[in-house]
Amino acid sequence: MKSTTMVYKLTDKFPEEEKFGLVSQMRRAAISIPCNIAEGAARRGKREFRNFLSMAQGSLSELDTQLELSILLGYVRAEDLRELWDQLLRIDKMLSGLIRSLTNRTMNNKEKRSRA
């Protein structure tokens, strides 16, 4: 949620002509990250949860690309994004670890069933 708030504040400073373009895309990608995590957590199965976590990672990658584009277009300086990028990196690592954990648990459960 913190990174989403940061993106909203950052994009408030973008040119008005980007309101329905890059700003809209960045905000949708940013809000998609916590929403996919929340929706996946509410699902009953590990496979579904893992899929939603993967979608959250996809949105994170999309946002990262849009942030790079924002620098190239001169809307923001790379130095101004340091805290946000650090936050996104932490989120990506947490998502990767959780996906890996869910995958390992699923694999271990399959092995146990096949032995029985």
C-alpha positions as CSV (number, residue, x, y, z in Angstrom):
1,M,0.0,0.0,0.0
2,K,2.9,2.3,0.7
3,S,4.3,2.0,-2.8
4,T,0.9,2.6,-4.3
5,T,0.6,5.8,-2.3
6,M,4.0,6.8,-3.4
7,V,3.1,6.3,-7.1
8,Y,-0.1,8.3,-6.7
9,K,1.9,11.2,-5.2
10,L,4.6,11.0,-7.8
11,T,2.2,11.0,-10.7
12,D,0.4,14.1,-9.3
13,K,3.4,16.0,-10.7
14,F,3.2,14.6,-14.2
15,P,2.0,16.8,-17.1
16,E,-1.8,17.1,-17.5
17,E,-1.6,15.5,-21.0
18,E,-0.4,12.2,-19.4
19,K,-3.5,12.0,-17.1
20,F,-5.2,9.4,-19.3
21,G,-2.0,7.9,-20.5
22,L,1.1,7.1,-18.5
23,V,-0.4,8.3,-15.2
24,S,-3.4,6.1,-15.5
25,Q,-1.3,3.1,-16.5
26,M,1.1,3.6,-13.6
27,R,-1.7,4.0,-11.1
28,R,-3.5,0.9,-12.3
29,A,-0.2,-1.2,-12.2
30,A,0.6,0.2,-8.7
31,I,-2.8,-0.6,-7.2
32,S,-2.9,-4.0,-8.9
33,I,0.0,-5.2,-6.8
34,P,-1.7,-5.1,-3.4
35,C,-5.1,-6.0,-4.8
36,N,-3.8,-9.2,-6.4
37,I,-2.1,-10.1,-3.2
38,A,-5.3,-9.5,-1.2
39,E,-7.5,-11.4,-3.7
40,G,-5.1,-14.3,-3.9
41,A,-4.9,-14.5,-0.1
42,A,-8.7,-14.7,0.1
43,R,-8.7,-17.7,-2.3
44,R,-8.8,-21.2,-0.8
45,G,-6.2,-23.0,-2.8
46,K,-2.4,-22.6,-2.9
47,R,-2.3,-22.8,-6.7
48,E,-4.8,-19.9,-7.0
49,F,-2.9,-17.8,-4.4
50,R,0.4,-18.5,-6.3
51,N,-1.2,-17.3,-9.6
52,F,-2.4,-14.1,-8.0
53,L,1.1,-13.5,-6.6
54,S,2.5,-14.0,-10.0
55,M,0.1,-11.4,-11.4
56,A,1.2,-9.0,-8.7
57,Q,4.8,-9.6,-9.8
58,G,3.8,-8.9,-13.4
59,S,2.2,-5.6,-12.3
60,L,5.3,-4.7,-10.4
61,S,7.4,-5.3,-13.5
62,E,5.0,-3.2,-15.5
63,L,5.3,-0.4,-13.0
64,D,9.1,-0.6,-13.1
65,T,9.1,-0.2,-16.8
66,Q,6.7,2.8,-16.6
67,L,9.0,4.4,-14.0
68,E,12.0,4.0,-16.4
69,L,9.9,5.6,-19.2
70,S,9.0,8.4,-16.9
71,I,12.7,9.2,-16.4
72,L,13.4,9.0,-20.2
73,L,10.5,11.4,-20.8
74,G,11.9,13.8,-18.2
75,Y,8.9,13.7,-15.9
76,V,10.9,12.5,-12.9
77,R,14.6,12.1,-12.0
78,A,16.1,8.7,-11.1
79,E,17.2,10.1,-7.7
80,D,13.6,10.9,-6.9
81,L,12.6,7.3,-7.4
82,R,15.2,5.7,-5.1
83,E,12.9,5.1,-2.1
84,L,10.1,3.8,-4.4
85,W,12.5,1.4,-6.2
86,D,13.8,0.1,-2.9
87,Q,10.3,-0.5,-1.8
88,L,9.4,-2.3,-5.1
89,L,12.6,-4.5,-4.8
90,R,11.5,-5.5,-1.3
91,I,8.0,-6.4,-2.5
92,D,9.5,-8.4,-5.4
93,K,11.7,-10.4,-3.1
94,M,8.8,-11.1,-0.7
95,L,6.6,-12.2,-3.6
96,S,9.3,-14.4,-5.0
97,G,9.9,-16.0,-1.6
98,L,6.2,-16.6,-1.0
99,I,5.7,-18.1,-4.5
100,R,8.7,-20.4,-3.9
101,S,7.4,-21.4,-0.5
102,L,3.9,-22.2,-1.9
103,T,5.5,-24.1,-4.9
104,N,7.7,-26.2,-2.5
105,R,4.7,-27.0,-0.2
106,T,2.7,-28.1,-3.2
107,M,5.6,-30.3,-4.5
108,N,6.1,-31.8,-1.0
109,N,2.5,-32.6,-0.7
110,K,2.4,-34.3,-4.1
111,E,5.5,-36.4,-3.1
112,K,3.9,-37.5,0.2
113,R,0.7,-38.5,-1.7
114,S,2.6,-40.5,-4.3
115,R,4.4,-42.4,-1.6
116,A,1.2,-43.4,0.2
